Amino acid sequence: MHVIFFMIGISLLMAMGFLGAFLWSMRSGQQDDLYTPAMRMLVDDNEPTTASTDTPV
């Protein structure tokens, strides 16, 4: 019976640790979108623009 209480306590500590790691990763920006910037280089621009006037060349 003591083993069950011990295992429940260990599992709760592990769950709190995982929750803390998840919250830390959300606050520090670890879950930001990493897929879109990599795909952005594969999409062609419609028309090149000049830097000074932002009008099509």
All heavy atoms as atom14 arrays in JSON, in Angstrom:
{
  "sequence": "MHVIFFMIGISLLMAMGFLGAFLWSMRSGQQDDLYTPAMRMLVDDNEPTTASTDTPV",
  "atom14_mask": [
    [1, 1, 1, 1, 1, 1, 1, 1, 0, 0, 0, 0, 0, 0],
    [1, 1, 1, 1, 1, 1, 1, 1, 1, 1, 0, 0, 0, 0],
    [1, 1, 1, 1, 1, 1, 1, 0, 0, 0, 0, 0, 0, 0],
    [1, 1, 1, 1, 1, 1, 1, 1, 0, 0, 0, 0, 0, 0],
    [1, 1, 1, 1, 1, 1, 1, 1, 1, 1, 1, 0, 0, 0],
    [1, 1, 1, 1, 1, 1, 1, 1, 1, 1, 1, 0, 0, 0],
    [1, 1, 1, 1, 1, 1, 1, 1, 0, 0, 0, 0, 0, 0],
    [1, 1, 1, 1, 1, 1, 1, 1, 0, 0, 0, 0, 0, 0],
    [1, 1, 1, 1, 0, 0, 0, 0, 0, 0, 0, 0, 0, 0],
    [1, 1, 1, 1, 1, 1, 1, 1, 0, 0, 0, 0, 0, 0],
    [1, 1, 1, 1, 1, 1, 0, 0, 0, 0, 0, 0, 0, 0],
    [1, 1, 1, 1, 1, 1, 1, 1, 0, 0, 0, 0, 0, 0],
    [1, 1, 1, 1, 1, 1, 1, 1, 0, 0, 0, 0, 0, 0],
    [1, 1, 1, 1, 1, 1, 1, 1, 0, 0, 0, 0, 0, 0],
    [1, 1, 1, 1, 1, 0, 0, 0, 0, 0, 0, 0, 0, 0],
    [1, 1, 1, 1, 1, 1, 1, 1, 0, 0, 0, 0, 0, 0],
    [1, 1, 1, 1, 0, 0, 0, 0, 0, 0, 0, 0, 0, 0],
    [1, 1, 1, 1, 1, 1, 1, 1, 1, 1, 1, 0, 0, 0],
    [1, 1, 1, 1, 1, 1, 1, 1, 0, 0, 0, 0, 0, 0],
    [1, 1, 1, 1, 0, 0, 0, 0, 0, 0, 0, 0, 0, 0],
    [1, 1, 1, 1, 1, 0, 0, 0, 0, 0, 0, 0, 0, 0],
    [1, 1, 1, 1, 1, 1, 1, 1, 1, 1, 1, 0, 0, 0],
    [1, 1, 1, 1, 1, 1, 1, 1, 0, 0, 0, 0, 0, 0],
    [1, 1, 1, 1, 1, 1, 1, 1, 1, 1, 1, 1, 1, 1],
    [1, 1, 1, 1, 1, 1, 0, 0, 0, 0, 0, 0, 0, 0],
    [1, 1, 1, 1, 1, 1, 1, 1, 0, 0, 0, 0, 0, 0],
    [1, 1, 1, 1, 1, 1, 1, 1, 1, 1, 1, 0, 0, 0],
    [1, 1, 1, 1, 1, 1, 0, 0, 0, 0, 0, 0, 0, 0],
    [1, 1, 1, 1, 0, 0, 0, 0, 0, 0, 0, 0, 0, 0],
    [1, 1, 1, 1, 1, 1, 1, 1, 1, 0, 0, 0, 0, 0],
    [1, 1, 1, 1, 1, 1, 1, 1, 1, 0, 0, 0, 0, 0],
    [1, 1, 1, 1, 1, 1, 1, 1, 0, 0, 0, 0, 0, 0],
    [1, 1, 1, 1, 1, 1, 1, 1, 0, 0, 0, 0, 0, 0],
    [1, 1, 1, 1, 1, 1, 1, 1, 0, 0, 0, 0, 0, 0],
    [1, 1, 1, 1, 1, 1, 1, 1, 1, 1, 1, 1, 0, 0],
    [1, 1, 1, 1, 1, 1, 1, 0, 0, 0, 0, 0, 0, 0],
    [1, 1, 1, 1, 1, 1, 1, 0, 0, 0, 0, 0, 0, 0],
    [1, 1, 1, 1, 1, 0, 0, 0, 0, 0, 0, 0, 0, 0],
    [1, 1, 1, 1, 1, 1, 1, 1, 0, 0, 0, 0, 0, 0],
    [1, 1, 1, 1, 1, 1, 1, 1, 1, 1, 1, 0, 0, 0],
    [1, 1, 1, 1, 1, 1, 1, 1, 0, 0, 0, 0, 0, 0],
    [1, 1, 1, 1, 1, 1, 1, 1, 0, 0, 0, 0, 0, 0],
    [1, 1, 1, 1, 1, 1, 1, 0, 0, 0, 0, 0, 0, 0],
    [1, 1, 1, 1, 1, 1, 1, 1, 0, 0, 0, 0, 0, 0],
    [1, 1, 1, 1, 1, 1, 1, 1, 0, 0, 0, 0, 0, 0],
    [1, 1, 1, 1, 1, 1, 1, 1, 0, 0, 0, 0, 0, 0],
    [1, 1, 1, 1, 1, 1, 1, 1, 1, 0, 0, 0, 0, 0],
    [1, 1, 1, 1, 1, 1, 1, 0, 0, 0, 0, 0, 0, 0],
    [1, 1, 1, 1, 1, 1, 1, 0, 0, 0, 0, 0, 0, 0],
    [1, 1, 1, 1, 1, 1, 1, 0, 0, 0, 0, 0, 0, 0],
    [1, 1, 1, 1, 1, 0, 0, 0, 0, 0, 0, 0, 0, 0],
    [1, 1, 1, 1, 1, 1, 0, 0, 0, 0, 0, 0, 0, 0],
    [1, 1, 1, 1, 1, 1, 1, 0, 0, 0, 0, 0, 0, 0],
    [1, 1, 1, 1, 1, 1, 1, 1, 0, 0, 0, 0, 0, 0],
    [1, 1, 1, 1, 1, 1, 1, 0, 0, 0, 0, 0, 0, 0],
    [1, 1, 1, 1, 1, 1, 1, 0, 0, 0, 0, 0, 0, 0],
    [1, 1, 1, 1, 1, 1, 1, 0, 0, 0, 0, 0, 0, 0]
  ],
  "atom14_positions": [
    [[0.82, -1.19, 0.0], [0.0, 0.0, 0.0], [0.87, 1.25, 0.0], [0.51, 2.24, -0.62], [-0.93, -0.05, 1.22], [-1.98, 0.98, 1.19], [-3.17, 0.61, -0.09], [-4.39, 1.79, 0.22], [0.0, 0.0, 0.0], [0.0, 0.0, 0.0], [0.0, 0.0, 0.0], [0.0, 0.0, 0.0], [0.0, 0.0, 0.0], [0.0, 0.0, 0.0]],
    [[2.0, 1.19, 0.69], [2.88, 2.34, 0.75], [3.5, 2.63, -0.63], [3.78, 3.78, -0.94], [4.0, 2.12, 1.78], [3.48, 2.04, 3.18], [3.02, 3.14, 3.85], [3.35, 0.99, 4.02], [2.62, 2.78, 5.05], [2.81, 1.47, 5.18], [0.0, 0.0, 0.0], [0.0, 0.0, 0.0], [0.0, 0.0, 0.0], [0.0, 0.0, 0.0]],
    [[3.67, 1.59, -1.41], [4.26, 1.76, -2.74], [3.32, 2.55, -3.63], [3.76, 3.39, -4.42], [4.59, 0.38, -3.36], [5.04, 0.53, -4.78], [5.63, -0.34, -2.53], [0.0, 0.0, 0.0], [0.0, 0.0, 0.0], [0.0, 0.0, 0.0], [0.0, 0.0, 0.0], [0.0, 0.0, 0.0], [0.0, 0.0, 0.0], [0.0, 0.0, 0.0]],
    [[2.02, 2.34, -3.5], [1.05, 3.07, -4.32], [1.11, 4.56, -3.99], [1.12, 5.4, -4.9], [-0.37, 2.51, -4.08], [-0.47, 1.09, -4.65], [-1.42, 3.41, -4.73], [-1.78, 0.41, -4.34], [0.0, 0.0, 0.0], [0.0, 0.0, 0.0], [0.0, 0.0, 0.0], [0.0, 0.0, 0.0], [0.0, 0.0, 0.0], [0.0, 0.0, 0.0]],
    [[1.16, 4.92, -2.72], [1.25, 6.32, -2.33], [2.56, 6.94, -2.82], [2.59, 8.1, -3.25], [1.11, 6.48, -0.82], [-0.26, 6.13, -0.32], [-0.41, 5.28, 0.76], [-1.39, 6.65, -0.91], [-1.66, 4.96, 1.24], [-2.66, 6.35, -0.45], [-2.8, 5.48, 0.63], [0.0, 0.0, 0.0], [0.0, 0.0, 0.0], [0.0, 0.0, 0.0]],
    [[3.62, 6.17, -2.73], [4.9, 6.65, -3.22], [4.85, 6.9, -4.72], [5.32, 7.94, -5.21], [6.0, 5.62, -2.88], [7.35, 6.0, -3.4], [8.08, 7.02, -2.81], [7.89, 5.34, -4.5], [9.32, 7.37, -3.29], [9.13, 5.68, -4.99], [9.85, 6.7, -4.39], [0.0, 0.0, 0.0], [0.0, 0.0, 0.0], [0.0, 0.0, 0.0]],
    [[4.28, 5.98, -5.48], [4.2, 6.13, -6.94], [3.28, 7.29, -7.33], [3.56, 8.0, -8.3], [3.7, 4.82, -7.57], [4.68, 3.67, -7.42], [6.28, 4.0, -8.15], [5.88, 3.85, -9.85], [0.0, 0.0, 0.0], [0.0, 0.0, 0.0], [0.0, 0.0, 0.0], [0.0, 0.0, 0.0], [0.0, 0.0, 0.0], [0.0, 0.0, 0.0]],
    [[2.2, 7.5, -6.6], [1.32, 8.64, -6.88], [2.07, 9.94, -6.63], [1.97, 10.89, -7.41], [0.04, 8.55, -6.03], [-0.84, 7.42, -6.54], [-0.73, 9.86, -6.05], [-2.05, 7.12, -5.67], [0.0, 0.0, 0.0], [0.0, 0.0, 0.0], [0.0, 0.0, 0.0], [0.0, 0.0, 0.0], [0.0, 0.0, 0.0], [0.0, 0.0, 0.0]],
    [[2.81, 9.99, -5.54], [3.6, 11.2, -5.25], [4.65, 11.47, -6.31], [4.81, 12.62, -6.76], [0.0, 0.0, 0.0], [0.0, 0.0, 0.0], [0.0, 0.0, 0.0], [0.0, 0.0, 0.0], [0.0, 0.0, 0.0], [0.0, 0.0, 0.0], [0.0, 0.0, 0.0], [0.0, 0.0, 0.0], [0.0, 0.0, 0.0], [0.0, 0.0, 0.0]],
    [[5.36, 10.44, -6.74], [6.37, 10.6, -7.79], [5.73, 11.06, -9.1], [6.24, 11.94, -9.78], [7.15, 9.28, -7.99], [7.98, 8.96, -6.75], [8.03, 9.33, -9.22], [9.07, 9.96, -6.45], [0.0, 0.0, 0.0], [0.0, 0.0, 0.0], [0.0, 0.0, 0.0], [0.0, 0.0, 0.0], [0.0, 0.0, 0.0], [0.0, 0.0, 0.0]],
    [[4.57, 10.47, -9.44], [3.91, 10.85, -10.69], [3.41, 12.29, -10.64], [3.46, 13.0, -11.64], [2.77, 9.89, -11.02], [1.74, 10.0, -10.06], [0.0, 0.0, 0.0], [0.0, 0.0, 0.0], [0.0, 0.0, 0.0], [0.0, 0.0, 0.0], [0.0, 0.0, 0.0], [0.0, 0.0, 0.0], [0.0, 0.0, 0.0], [0.0, 0.0, 0.0]],
    [[2.94, 12.73, -9.48], [2.51, 14.13, -9.36], [3.7, 15.08, -9.48], [3.59, 16.15, -10.1], [1.78, 14.34, -8.04], [0.38, 13.74, -7.96], [-0.2, 13.92, -6.55], [-0.53, 14.38, -8.99], [0.0, 0.0, 0.0], [0.0, 0.0, 0.0], [0.0, 0.0, 0.0], [0.0, 0.0, 0.0], [0.0, 0.0, 0.0], [0.0, 0.0, 0.0]],
    [[4.83, 14.72, -8.88], [6.02, 15.55, -9.01], [6.49, 15.63, -10.47], [6.87, 16.7, -10.95], [7.14, 15.01, -8.12], [6.99, 15.27, -6.63], [8.1, 14.56, -5.86], [7.02, 16.75, -6.36], [0.0, 0.0, 0.0], [0.0, 0.0, 0.0], [0.0, 0.0, 0.0], [0.0, 0.0, 0.0], [0.0, 0.0, 0.0], [0.0, 0.0, 0.0]],
    [[6.45, 14.51, -11.17], [6.85, 14.5, -12.57], [5.89, 15.33, -13.41], [6.32, 16.08, -14.3], [6.9, 13.07, -13.11], [8.08, 12.28, -12.6], [8.12, 10.59, -13.21], [8.23, 10.85, -14.95], [0.0, 0.0, 0.0], [0.0, 0.0, 0.0], [0.0, 0.0, 0.0], [0.0, 0.0, 0.0], [0.0, 0.0, 0.0], [0.0, 0.0, 0.0]],
    [[4.59, 15.23, -13.15], [3.6, 16.01, -13.89], [3.82, 17.51, -13.66], [3.73, 18.31, -14.6], [2.2, 15.6, -13.49], [0.0, 0.0, 0.0], [0.0, 0.0, 0.0], [0.0, 0.0, 0.0], [0.0, 0.0, 0.0], [0.0, 0.0, 0.0], [0.0, 0.0, 0.0], [0.0, 0.0, 0.0], [0.0, 0.0, 0.0], [0.0, 0.0, 0.0]],
    [[4.11, 17.89, -12.42], [4.36, 19.3, -12.13], [5.65, 19.75, -12.81], [5.74, 20.89, -13.28], [4.42, 19.52, -10.62], [3.06, 19.42, -9.97], [3.03, 19.48, -8.17], [4.18, 20.74, -7.76], [0.0, 0.0, 0.0], [0.0, 0.0, 0.0], [0.0, 0.0, 0.0], [0.0, 0.0, 0.0], [0.0, 0.0, 0.0], [0.0, 0.0, 0.0]],
    [[6.65, 18.89, -12.88], [7.88, 19.22, -13.59], [7.65, 19.44, -15.08], [8.17, 20.38, -15.67], [0.0, 0.0, 0.0], [0.0, 0.0, 0.0], [0.0, 0.0, 0.0], [0.0, 0.0, 0.0], [0.0, 0.0, 0.0], [0.0, 0.0, 0.0], [0.0, 0.0, 0.0], [0.0, 0.0, 0.0], [0.0, 0.0, 0.0], [0.0, 0.0, 0.0]],
    [[6.87, 18.56, -15.7], [6.56, 18.72, -17.11], [5.73, 19.97, -17.36], [5.93, 20.68, -18.34], [5.82, 17.5, -17.65], [6.72, 16.32, -17.87], [6.44, 15.11, -17.26], [7.85, 16.41, -18.67], [7.27, 14.01, -17.45], [8.69, 15.32, -18.86], [8.4, 14.13, -18.25], [0.0, 0.0, 0.0], [0.0, 0.0, 0.0], [0.0, 0.0, 0.0]],
    [[4.8, 20.27, -16.48], [4.01, 21.49, -16.61], [4.89, 22.72, -16.48], [4.76, 23.68, -17.24], [2.89, 21.52, -15.56], [2.0, 22.76, -15.58], [1.24, 22.85, -16.89], [1.04, 22.74, -14.4], [0.0, 0.0, 0.0], [0.0, 0.0, 0.0], [0.0, 0.0, 0.0], [0.0, 0.0, 0.0], [0.0, 0.0, 0.0], [0.0, 0.0, 0.0]],
    [[5.81, 22.7, -15.53], [6.74, 23.82, -15.37], [7.63, 24.0, -16.59], [7.86, 25.12, -17.04], [0.0, 0.0, 0.0], [0.0, 0.0, 0.0], [0.0, 0.0, 0.0], [0.0, 0.0, 0.0], [0.0, 0.0, 0.0], [0.0, 0.0, 0.0], [0.0, 0.0, 0.0], [0.0, 0.0, 0.0], [0.0, 0.0, 0.0], [0.0, 0.0, 0.0]],
    [[8.11, 22.88, -17.17], [8.93, 22.97, -18.37], [8.13, 23.51, -19.54], [8.63, 24.31, -20.34], [9.51, 21.6, -18.71], [0.0, 0.0, 0.0], [0.0, 0.0, 0.0], [0.0, 0.0, 0.0], [0.0, 0.0, 0.0], [0.0, 0.0, 0.0], [0.0, 0.0, 0.0], [0.0, 0.0, 0.0], [0.0, 0.0, 0.0], [0.0, 0.0, 0.0]],
    [[6.87, 23.1, -19.66], [6.02, 23.6, -20.74], [5.77, 25.1, -20.58], [5.87, 25.86, -21.55], [4.69, 22.84, -20.74], [3.7, 23.4, -21.72], [3.86, 23.2, -23.08], [2.61, 24.11, -21.28], [2.96, 23.71, -23.98], [1.69, 24.63, -22.16], [1.87, 24.42, -23.53], [0.0, 0.0, 0.0], [0.0, 0.0, 0.0], [0.0, 0.0, 0.0]],
    [[5.44, 25.54, -19.37], [5.2, 26.97, -19.15], [6.47, 27.78, -19.39], [6.41, 28.88, -19.96], [4.68, 27.2, -17.73], [3.27, 26.65, -17.47], [2.91, 26.83, -16.0], [2.26, 27.31, -18.38], [0.0, 0.0, 0.0], [0.0, 0.0, 0.0], [0.0, 0.0, 0.0], [0.0, 0.0, 0.0], [0.0, 0.0, 0.0], [0.0, 0.0, 0.0]],
    [[7.62, 27.26, -18.99], [8.88, 27.96, -19.25], [9.12, 28.09, -20.75], [9.52, 29.14, -21.23], [10.03, 27.21, -18.6], [11.36, 27.72, -19.05], [12.0, 28.85, -18.61], [12.2, 27.15, -20.06], [13.18, 29.01, -19.28], [13.33, 27.98, -20.18], [12.1, 26.03, -20.86], [14.33, 27.69, -21.08], [13.11, 25.76, -21.75], [14.22, 26.59, -21.85]],
    [[8.85, 27.01, -21.5], [9.08, 27.05, -22.95], [8.13, 28.03, -23.63], [8.5, 28.67, -24.62], [8.96, 25.66, -23.56], [7.62, 25.22, -23.56], [0.0, 0.0, 0.0], [0.0, 0.0, 0.0], [0.0, 0.0, 0.0], [0.0, 0.0, 0.0], [0.0, 0.0, 0.0], [0.0, 0.0, 0.0], [0.0, 0.0, 0.0], [0.0, 0.0, 0.0]],
    [[6.92, 28.16, -23.13], [5.98, 29.1, -23.73], [6.41, 30.54, -23.45], [6.3, 31.4, -24.32], [4.56, 28.87, -23.18], [3.95, 27.56, -23.61], [3.8, 27.4, -25.39], [2.52, 28.58, -25.71], [0.0, 0.0, 0.0], [0.0, 0.0, 0.0], [0.0, 0.0, 0.0], [0.0, 0.0, 0.0], [0.0, 0.0, 0.0], [0.0, 0.0, 0.0]],
    [[6.9, 30.81, -22.27], [7.31, 32.17, -21.92], [8.61, 32.58, -22.61], [8.81, 33.75, -22.9], [7.48, 32.3, -20.42], [6.18, 32.3, -19.69], [6.36, 32.57, -18.23], [5.07, 32.5, -17.55], [4.94, 32.24, -16.29], [5.99, 32.03, -15.53], [3.74, 32.19, -15.75], [0.0, 0.0, 0.0], [0.0, 0.0, 0.0], [0.0, 0.0, 0.0]],
    [[9.49, 31.63, -22.87], [10.78, 31.98, -23.46], [10.77, 31.93, -24.98], [11.81, 32.15, -25.6], [11.88, 31.06, -22.91], [11.65, 29.74, -23.35], [0.0, 0.0, 0.0], [0.0, 0.0, 0.0], [0.0, 0.0, 0.0], [0.0, 0.0, 0.0], [0.0, 0.0, 0.0], [0.0, 0.0, 0.0], [0.0, 0.0, 0.0], [0.0, 0.0, 0.0]],
    [[9.63, 31.64, -25.59], [9.53, 31.67, -27.04], [9.97, 30.4, -27.73], [10.21, 30.41, -28.94], [0.0, 0.0, 0.0], [0.0, 0.0, 0.0], [0.0, 0.0, 0.0], [0.0, 0.0, 0.0], [0.0, 0.0, 0.0], [0.0, 0.0, 0.0], [0.0, 0.0, 0.0], [0.0, 0.0, 0.0], [0.0, 0.0, 0.0], [0.0, 0.0, 0.0]],
    [[10.06, 29.3, -27.02], [10.48, 28.05, -27.63], [9.44, 27.49, -28.58], [9.76, 26.69, -29.44], [10.79, 27.01, -26.55], [11.95, 27.37, -25.68], [13.26, 27.3, -26.44], [13.47, 26.42, -27.24], [14.12, 28.26, -26.19], [0.0, 0.0, 0.0], [0.0, 0.0, 0.0], [0.0, 0.0, 0.0], [0.0, 0.0, 0.0], [0.0, 0.0, 0.0]],
    [[8.2, 27.89, -28.42], [7.11, 27.35, -29.24], [6.74, 28.28, -30.38], [5.66, 28.16, -30.96], [5.87, 27.08, -28.37], [6.11, 26.18, -27.21], [6.48, 24.77, -27.61], [6.05, 24.27, -28.64], [7.31, 24.13, -26.81], [0.0, 0.0, 0.0], [0.0, 0.0, 0.0], [0.0, 0.0, 0.0], [0.0, 0.0, 0.0], [0.0, 0.0, 0.0]],
    [[7.62, 29.22, -30.72], [7.33, 30.13, -31.84], [7.29, 29.33, -33.14], [7.8, 28.23, -33.24], [8.4, 31.21, -31.94], [8.28, 32.23, -30.83], [7.22, 32.26, -30.18], [9.24, 32.98, -30.62], [0.0, 0.0, 0.0], [0.0, 0.0, 0.0], [0.0, 0.0, 0.0], [0.0, 0.0, 0.0], [0.0, 0.0, 0.0], [0.0, 0.0, 0.0]],
    [[6.69, 29.95, -34.13], [6.52, 29.3, -35.42], [7.86, 29.22, -36.14], [8.42, 30.23, -36.55], [5.52, 30.09, -36.25], [5.22, 29.42, -37.56], [5.49, 28.22, -37.69], [4.68, 30.1, -38.45], [0.0, 0.0, 0.0], [0.0, 0.0, 0.0], [0.0, 0.0, 0.0], [0.0, 0.0, 0.0], [0.0, 0.0, 0.0], [0.0, 0.0, 0.0]],
    [[8.38, 28.02, -36.31], [9.64, 27.82, -37.0], [9.44, 27.32, -38.43], [10.36, 27.32, -39.22], [10.51, 26.81, -36.24], [10.89, 27.22, -34.82], [11.67, 26.11, -34.16], [11.7, 28.5, -34.85], [0.0, 0.0, 0.0], [0.0, 0.0, 0.0], [0.0, 0.0, 0.0], [0.0, 0.0, 0.0], [0.0, 0.0, 0.0], [0.0, 0.0, 0.0]],
    [[8.23, 26.92, -38.75], [7.96, 26.36, -40.07], [7.77, 27.45, -41.13], [8.3, 27.35, -42.22], [6.71, 25.48, -40.0], [6.36, 24.84, -41.32], [7.13, 23.82, -41.83], [5.25, 25.25, -42.04], [6.82, 23.22, -43.02], [4.94, 24.68, -43.23], [5.72, 23.65, -43.73], [5.4, 23.08, -44.92], [0.0, 0.0, 0.0], [0.0, 0.0, 0.0]],
    [[7.06, 28.51, -40.8], [6.74, 29.56, -41.78], [7.99, 30.27, -42.29], [8.09, 30.48, -43.51], [5.75, 30.55, -41.17], [4.59, 29.83, -40.76], [5.34, 31.6, -42.18], [0.0, 0.0, 0.0], [0.0, 0.0, 0.0], [0.0, 0.0, 0.0], [0.0, 0.0, 0.0], [0.0, 0.0, 0.0], [0.0, 0.0, 0.0], [0.0, 0.0, 0.0]],
    [[8.96, 30.69, -41.47], [10.13, 31.35, -42.03], [10.91, 30.47, -43.01], [11.45, 30.96, -43.99], [10.98, 31.7, -40.81], [10.02, 31.79, -39.69], [8.97, 30.77, -40.0], [0.0, 0.0, 0.0], [0.0, 0.0, 0.0], [0.0, 0.0, 0.0], [0.0, 0.0, 0.0], [0.0, 0.0, 0.0], [0.0, 0.0, 0.0], [0.0, 0.0, 0.0]],
    [[10.94, 29.18, -42.77], [11.64, 28.28, -43.69], [10.9, 28.17, -45.01], [11.52, 28.02, -46.07], [11.79, 26.91, -43.05], [0.0, 0.0, 0.0], [0.0, 0.0, 0.0], [0.0, 0.0, 0.0], [0.0, 0.0, 0.0], [0.0, 0.0, 0.0], [0.0, 0.0, 0.0], [0.0, 0.0, 0.0], [0.0, 0.0, 0.0], [0.0, 0.0, 0.0]],
    [[9.6, 28.24, -44.99], [8.81, 28.14, -46.22], [8.76, 29.46, -46.98], [8.5, 29.48, -48.17], [7.39, 27.67, -45.91], [7.32, 26.28, -45.33], [8.06, 25.04, -46.41], [6.93, 25.05, -47.76], [0.0, 0.0, 0.0], [0.0, 0.0, 0.0], [0.0, 0.0, 0.0], [0.0, 0.0, 0.0], [0.0, 0.0, 0.0], [0.0, 0.0, 0.0]],
    [[8.99, 30.57, -46.29], [8.9, 31.88, -46.92], [9.93, 32.05, -48.03], [9.68, 32.72, -49.02], [9.11, 32.96, -45.85], [8.71, 34.34, -46.31], [8.82, 35.36, -45.2], [8.0, 34.95, -44.06], [8.32, 35.18, -42.8], [9.44, 35.8, -42.5], [7.54, 34.79, -41.83], [0.0, 0.0, 0.0], [0.0, 0.0, 0.0], [0.0, 0.0, 0.0]],
    [[11.08, 31.4, -47.9], [12.1, 31.54, -48.93], [11.74, 30.78, -50.2], [12.3, 31.04, -51.26], [13.46, 31.08, -48.41], [13.53, 29.62, -48.11], [15.1, 29.19, -47.42], [15.74, 28.17, -48.71], [0.0, 0.0, 0.0], [0.0, 0.0, 0.0], [0.0, 0.0, 0.0], [0.0, 0.0, 0.0], [0.0, 0.0, 0.0], [0.0, 0.0, 0.0]],
    [[10.8, 29.87, -50.13], [10.4, 29.11, -51.3], [9.33, 29.81, -52.13], [9.09, 29.44, -53.26], [9.88, 27.73, -50.87], [10.9, 26.85, -50.15], [10.24, 25.58, -49.69], [12.08, 26.56, -51.05], [0.0, 0.0, 0.0], [0.0, 0.0, 0.0], [0.0, 0.0, 0.0], [0.0, 0.0, 0.0], [0.0, 0.0, 0.0], [0.0, 0.0, 0.0]],
    [[8.69, 30.82, -51.56], [7.63, 31.53, -52.26], [8.24, 32.71, -53.01], [8.97, 33.52, -52.44], [6.58, 32.03, -51.24], [5.49, 32.8, -51.93], [6.0, 30.86, -50.47], [0.0, 0.0, 0.0], [0.0, 0.0, 0.0], [0.0, 0.0, 0.0], [0.0, 0.0, 0.0], [0.0, 0.0, 0.0], [0.0, 0.0, 0.0], [0.0, 0.0, 0.0]],
    [[7.94, 32.78, -54.3], [8.46, 33.89, -55.11], [7.67, 35.16, -54.83], [6.46, 35.12, -54.58], [8.34, 33.56, -56.59], [9.32, 32.49, -57.01], [10.36, 32.37, -56.35], [9.04, 31.79, -58.0], [0.0, 0.0, 0.0], [0.0, 0.0, 0.0], [0.0, 0.0, 0.0], [0.0, 0.0, 0.0], [0.0, 0.0, 0.0], [0.0, 0.0, 0.0]],
    [[8.36, 36.29, -54.91], [7.67, 37.56, -54.85], [6.95, 37.78, -56.17], [7.36, 37.29, -57.22], [8.67, 38.7, -54.62], [9.3, 38.64, -53.24], [8.65, 38.07, -52.34], [10.42, 39.14, -53.09], [0.0, 0.0, 0.0], [0.0, 0.0, 0.0], [0.0, 0.0, 0.0], [0.0, 0.0, 0.0], [0.0, 0.0, 0.0], [0.0, 0.0, 0.0]],
    [[5.89, 38.58, -56.13], [5.16, 38.85, -57.36], [5.99, 39.67, -58.33], [6.18, 39.3, -59.47], [3.84, 39.55, -57.05], [2.88, 38.63, -56.33], [3.01, 37.42, -56.42], [1.94, 39.2, -55.62], [0.0, 0.0, 0.0], [0.0, 0.0, 0.0], [0.0, 0.0, 0.0], [0.0, 0.0, 0.0], [0.0, 0.0, 0.0], [0.0, 0.0, 0.0]],
    [[6.47, 40.82, -57.88], [7.3, 41.68, -58.7], [8.39, 42.28, -57.82], [8.13, 42.64, -56.68], [6.46, 42.82, -59.31], [5.41, 42.36, -60.29], [4.63, 43.53, -60.86], [5.19, 44.65, -60.89], [3.49, 43.33, -61.25], [0.0, 0.0, 0.0], [0.0, 0.0, 0.0], [0.0, 0.0, 0.0], [0.0, 0.0, 0.0], [0.0, 0.0, 0.0]],
    [[9.58, 42.42, -58.34], [10.61, 43.09, -57.53], [10.28, 44.58, -57.38], [9.7, 45.19, -58.26], [11.89, 42.89, -58.34], [11.44, 42.54, -59.71], [10.07, 41.94, -59.61], [0.0, 0.0, 0.0], [0.0, 0.0, 0.0], [0.0, 0.0, 0.0], [0.0, 0.0, 0.0], [0.0, 0.0, 0.0], [0.0, 0.0, 0.0], [0.0, 0.0, 0.0]],
    [[10.62, 45.13, -56.24], [10.37, 46.54, -55.98], [11.69, 47.24, -55.71], [12.67, 46.63, -55.3], [9.46, 46.73, -54.75], [10.07, 46.11, -53.64], [8.1, 46.07, -54.99], [0.0, 0.0, 0.0], [0.0, 0.0, 0.0], [0.0, 0.0, 0.0], [0.0, 0.0, 0.0], [0.0, 0.0, 0.0], [0.0, 0.0, 0.0], [0.0, 0.0, 0.0]],
    [[11.7, 48.55, -55.95], [12.89, 49.33, -55.64], [12.85, 49.7, -54.17], [11.79, 49.82, -53.58], [12.96, 50.61, -56.51], [11.79, 51.38, -56.24], [13.02, 50.26, -57.97], [0.0, 0.0, 0.0], [0.0, 0.0, 0.0], [0.0, 0.0, 0.0], [0.0, 0.0, 0.0], [0.0, 0.0, 0.0], [0.0, 0.0, 0.0], [0.0, 0.0, 0.0]],
    [[13.99, 49.87, -53.58], [14.08, 50.15, -52.15], [13.62, 51.55, -51.81], [13.08, 51.81, -50.74], [15.48, 49.94, -51.65], [0.0, 0.0, 0.0], [0.0, 0.0, 0.0], [0.0, 0.0, 0.0], [0.0, 0.0, 0.0], [0.0, 0.0, 0.0], [0.0, 0.0, 0.0], [0.0, 0.0, 0.0], [0.0, 0.0, 0.0], [0.0, 0.0, 0.0]],
    [[13.79, 52.53, -52.73], [13.51, 53.91, -52.37], [12.03, 54.26, -52.52], [11.49, 55.01, -51.73], [14.36, 54.85, -53.22], [14.03, 54.67, -54.6], [0.0, 0.0, 0.0], [0.0, 0.0, 0.0], [0.0, 0.0, 0.0], [0.0, 0.0, 0.0], [0.0, 0.0, 0.0], [0.0, 0.0, 0.0], [0.0, 0.0, 0.0], [0.0, 0.0, 0.0]],
    [[11.35, 53.73, -53.52], [9.98, 54.15, -53.74], [8.96, 53.04, -53.54], [7.77, 53.29, -53.55], [9.81, 54.69, -55.18], [10.14, 53.64, -56.08], [10.67, 55.9, -55.41], [0.0, 0.0, 0.0], [0.0, 0.0, 0.0], [0.0, 0.0, 0.0], [0.0, 0.0, 0.0], [0.0, 0.0, 0.0], [0.0, 0.0, 0.0], [0.0, 0.0, 0.0]],
    [[9.42, 51.81, -53.39], [8.54, 50.65, -53.24], [7.54, 50.52, -54.38], [6.38, 50.2, -54.2], [7.8, 50.69, -51.9], [8.73, 50.41, -50.74], [9.76, 49.75, -50.99], [8.43, 50.84, -49.63], [0.0, 0.0, 0.0], [0.0, 0.0, 0.0], [0.0, 0.0, 0.0], [0.0, 0.0, 0.0], [0.0, 0.0, 0.0], [0.0, 0.0, 0.0]],
    [[7.98, 50.85, -55.57], [7.14, 50.68, -56.76], [7.74, 49.55, -57.6], [8.93, 49.31, -57.58], [7.09, 51.96, -57.6], [8.41, 52.32, -57.97], [6.46, 53.11, -56.81], [0.0, 0.0, 0.0], [0.0, 0.0, 0.0], [0.0, 0.0, 0.0], [0.0, 0.0, 0.0], [0.0, 0.0, 0.0], [0.0, 0.0, 0.0], [0.0, 0.0, 0.0]],
    [[6.89, 48.86, -58.37], [7.43, 47.79, -59.22], [8.42, 48.32, -60.23], [8.31, 49.42, -60.73], [6.2, 47.24, -59.9], [5.05, 47.66, -59.05], [5.45, 48.93, -58.4], [0.0, 0.0, 0.0], [0.0, 0.0, 0.0], [0.0, 0.0, 0.0], [0.0, 0.0, 0.0], [0.0, 0.0, 0.0], [0.0, 0.0, 0.0], [0.0, 0.0, 0.0]],
    [[9.43, 47.53, -60.53], [10.47, 47.92, -61.48], [9.96, 47.73, -62.89], [9.31, 46.82, -63.26], [11.73, 47.08, -61.26], [12.79, 47.41, -62.31], [12.25, 47.29, -59.88], [0.0, 0.0, 0.0], [0.0, 0.0, 0.0], [0.0, 0.0, 0.0], [0.0, 0.0, 0.0], [0.0, 0.0, 0.0], [0.0, 0.0, 0.0], [0.0, 0.0, 0.0]]
  ]
}
